[in-house]
Amino acid sequence: MSFRPRITAFLCQWCGSKGADMAGTSRMKYPSTVTPIRVPCTGRIDLTHVLDALTKSDGVLIGGCYTPSNCHYKHGNYQALKRVELLKVFLKQMGVNPDRVRLEWIRASEGKKFAETIRSFTEQLEKLGPLKTQEEAMPE
Amino acid sequence: MERKSTERIGVFVCHCGRNIAETVDVERVTEEIGEHPSVVFSEHYDYMCSQPGQDMVRDAIKNHSLTSIVVAACSPTLHEKTFRDVVEKAGMNRYKCEIANIREQDSWVHTDKEEATAKALRITRSIVEKVRGNRELSPIEVDLHKRALIIGGGIAGMQASLDIANAGHQVVLVEREATIGGHVAKLAETFPTLDCASCILTPRMSEVANHPNIKLIVNAEVVDVEGYVGNFRVKILKKASYIDADACNLCAKCEGVCPENVLSGFDEYLSFRKAIYIPFPQAVPSTYTIDTEACLNPEGMKAVICSKCRDVCEADAINYDRSSEMIEEQAGVIVVATGYQLYAPENIGEYGAGKYPDIITSLQFERLLAPNGPTSGTPRRPSDGKIPKKLAFIHCAGSRDENHNDYCSSICCMYSSKQALLFHEHYPDSEIYNFYIDLRASGKNYEQFIKRVQDEGINYIRGKVSKIFEQDGKVTVFGIDTLKGERIEDQFDMAVLALSMVAPAGIRDLATKLGISYDDYGWISEEHPKLRPVETPTAGIFVAGVAHGPKDIQTTVAQASGAASKVLDMLSHDVITHLPTVARVERDACSACRLCVSVCPYSAITIEDGAASVNEALCEGGGLCAAICPSGAIELTNMTGIQMMSMIDAVSEEPR
């Protein structure tokens, strides 16, 4: 059987999770590779959470409100953006492909974007295969 | 089934009819989750939210001494409150109830039953882990300013203001223009009853002006909003008013001597007014205004080159030395009633408005029909002042068109028909054509109104118009009659474009300041389309009228009264409750590094005696502080780091 990746998705309760709800309400289909964890805000997500999730799955999605100004907590999404950018540098240094962590801004109305994100992220992770440190193919 | 454990969690799996049960093996989920060490009871049922379902939850809490429950069902936005109310009645703390979303985020988006069942288990397990770490909480009570701020003084804002003020509460009404009244003030007559718009509106306007509970601030915009439900602090920039409204006696002498002529916005740029002007005779507040853009004195009266109006004013009401002021108001609740603007006709180049004089907008035609309009109610062509004999009304100009706005503007079929009828009543010999895609007349007595217009001999042609232009005083319309299957090329004296309603300029900025969301078009989003249509997701902020999306006057007024009733509900309490899921500090672990202070969006954290301290009334529970704290000293209640970690473990667990 081909490799089926597992994605842990941290979704903020105002945009990311509501975008996922919208995909459901619109009955859009996407792979069941993703399991959501609803958080108040993407700014609540600590890098240790992302790293922990990454060691237990193959990819991590963070879905929040659009920057710069749509965050329900004013700039929580900006905190998430800063942290994820930093984490990606760190992952690369550790020999982990930074594409395994994906940050997307998803509006409550963007069910389609949520479904498409899961589809494309799943495809990308299928190509990358299971997480193995030091052996990852790095993007140029 | 019941098992023995120290933790006593109950899990209730909903079938939602077939919505969940068709894709998720609910029996297996119930059985497997029942094996979780903390789960002592698990059950499934057709409709958990129904009365028997709720009874099942209530009875299980009592019979099995449950300490917390998880309902695996639809999105928490739908029934979290329902089930929290149920557990509270059964004597359990409402924060010991959590929802696992296995419908919107599982059964509705997957087709493989095996996969969807495994995912339902992962989701439910993660919520079981969360609820295990939840603390019992009681709501935080905060004081409430018994005052409402209404943004926008059109028919919606006026209605909401009057409803709230009549109930005995203070209202601050902020309007961007020099007068309240909004678009309705510009209309001639209103469908389907054809009552005169001024007769409906102007008495209401003076009621607003004279109401002891309403403080009216015109020429003003909300520039900053701080605080939270019950305690908003709002900064309002009031443009300099160079005229003392109380002193001005409307003698109009200033207008007589002012040398500057500009196009009148109230008349939709079909007539001229002076730089010192009153938008229309019944304007409220009833006073003249200086249009600083048009006045000869530059940059807000920085230099006085012309003082003709001041020299002639016998009431001594004009003072060039005044300046803009920043007004600060406190309010417990806010209603957004910012209305709409028309889609710019220049965006539809093929329809020629703005380029050719006799292709006009629907609001311009409305001004031509209005007795207080530029032609005193006799519609004349802007080009030569002649009364048109053959008229074309173009529906859906910019609406239901993926190149422009793909939504229906909801009122254009009706007002185009109304305008056609009003014109026809004046000039029964005229020839009138309505070009439409579909006729949408879903309001009360609307269909009968359309029938009446058709019976008057007004023609309706089904088909989209492709091009309009004017040559030698004739307006040519190209289109298609889809019922006859014929191409149309016909000449008219005048064409009227029923332009889309679009979100007004600045609404996105305002929404951002208020912390409320808007859709792709800029219309303000409601909390729930059916059950909470006037509430925004931000507590204490409501929406009324077209700010929420295109609608007619009837619906606007109904919605404004709806918003007012929600405001009155809130203002009827002495205190309001605030979510208790706030940040908490472990003082011993805190090193007072101030990272949390700098990251808190609400300035809710201060350093007190060498450790961080959270003002619970200000904390909104975003958890930014918890994520940034290097020592784990500050935690978000009911979403702690430990809870997050155990949820991550649960979602990563392999299926058996």
Interface residues (C-beta under 8 A of the other chain):
Chain A: R6 T8 W14 S17 K18 A20 D21 A23 G24 T25 R27 M28 K29 Y30 P31 S32 T35 P36 I37 R38 V39 P40 C41 G43 R44 I45 D46 T48 H49 D52 A53 K56 S57 S69 N70 H72 Y73 K74 H75 G76 Q79 R83 R107 A108 S109 A115
Chain B: S75 P76 T77 N101 R103 E104 Q105 D106 W108 V109 H110 T111 D112 E115 A116 A118 K119 R122 I123 S126 T512 G515 S517 D519 D520 S525 P537 T538 T581 V599 P601 Y602 E620 G621 G622 G623 L624 A626 A627 I628 L636 M639 G641 M644 M645 M647 I648 D649 V651 S652
